Every structure is written in C-alpha cells, then in structure tokens.
C-alpha cells in the first residue's frame, strides 16, 4: 500500500485556464488521476481493522488525502463537481472512527478536509 501511495499516485496541477474546459486533455487526465486516487483511498481504508489503524490513517489520510486529494479539491471550483468528489471521499471513511468523537470535532488528520467542507 505504501508503495502504491508513494509511486503510483500523480495528480497534476494545471493552470486554471487549462482545466476550465472539461473536455480538454489536461482536465480529463487530472480527473482520471483524481478518481484513481479516490479508489486507492477506498481500498486502503477497507484494511481498517486488519492492518494497524495508525498505518491505515497515515497512508490513507495523512499521505493520500492530505497530500494529493485535498489539493485537487481546493483547486476545484465550488459546485456539483466538488460536492461529488467530497461525498465520495467521505463515503470511504470508516464510520467507527467517528463514534467516540464529540460533536463538532474530527480526527486530527481530517482537520483540513473538514475546513474545506465547512467552506
């Protein structure tokens, strides 16, 4: 899993003008890479309960979500596309991680993502 996160994930950041047109090659490539990384996130988080939680959190949240996916989300204009992406990321997160949290709080690794959702 670590090798996949470190060597296989690549989500390029293009200038806004290059990705505004959803049919442009840059936009299409960036979208494919984003969704591929979301699929990897989902697969990594499915190992929760089998692999130590620290490892799953580090790879899935600290490295994949915060390093790659969140950057793409922050550069996606507000609207239906961004909402769809955020919903998919949220659906990957194991529910049990949130059972003992106080209302209005989140996991430390999800602070930036939570702020993005609130924005």
N, C-alpha and C positions, 0 to 999 in steps of 0.2 A: 504494500500500500504506500509506504514511504517513497519508494522508487517511482511509482506512478505519479504521486503528487509532485515530486521534485523534477522529474524528467519528461513527463507526458503532458502536463498542463501548460498551455500557452494561450493566453487571451490578449491579443494585441490591442493597443490603444491607438486609434487613428484620430486624426483631426475631425472635429465635428462636421466639417463640410464633406468629409469622405464617407461618413456613415448616416448622414441625414436621409439620403436616398436609400430606402430599404432594399432596393433591387441592385445596388452597387456591389461589386465583388468584395470590397472591404467590409461592408455591412453584413453580407451573407456569411463571410468567413468568421467575423467576430461573433455572430450569433451562434454558428455551429460550435465554435470553441466554448462559448459560454454554456450551452446546453450539454455539451460533452462533460464539462467540469461539474455541472449540477448532477449529472448521472453518477460521476465518480463520488461526489459528496454523498449522495444517497447510498451508494454501495458501501462506502466507508462507515457511515453511521449505522448501517444494518449489522455491523460487527459489534455494536454496543451490547455488553453483557457477555460477550465471548472473549474479546480482546480487552485488556485493561482500559477502563474509562479514560484515564489520563492520555493514553496513546490515541484513542479514538478522538478525543477532544482536541489534542494537539494537531493531528493530521487533518481532521475534518473542519474544525473551526478556526484554529489559530493559523494554520498554513493555507488551506484551500479557500475557506470562506473569506477570511480577513485579508488574505494576500491577493487573491485573484478575483473571486466573485464579487466582493463588495466594491472593488474598484470599478468594475463594469457597471454595477448597479448605480453607483454615484454618477457615472457618466451617461446613464440612460435617462432621457428626459422624463419628467413626471407624466404619468398617463397609463393607459391599459397595458402596454408592454412591460413597464416597470412593475406594475401590480402583479402581473402574471409571473414574472421572474421571482419576485419576493414571495408570493404564495407557494411557489414550487420549492424554494429554499426552506420555508417554514415547514412545509409538509414532510421534509426529510428529517427534521429534528425529532429525536425520541421524546415522547411525552413524559416519560418518567423523570427526565432531567428537570422538569418544571414543577413536579408535585409538591416539593417541600419549600419552594420559594415563596417569599412574602409577596403580597400584591404590589405591583409596580416595580418589582425588581427582576433581574435577569442574571444569567451566568456572566461572569466577567468577560469571557471570550465573545459574548454576543452584544456587548455594550455598543459598539459602533453600528452593528446591524440594527439594533433596537432604535438607536437615534435616527438612522435612516428611515425606518418605518414610521417613527413619530413625525418626521419632517414631511 
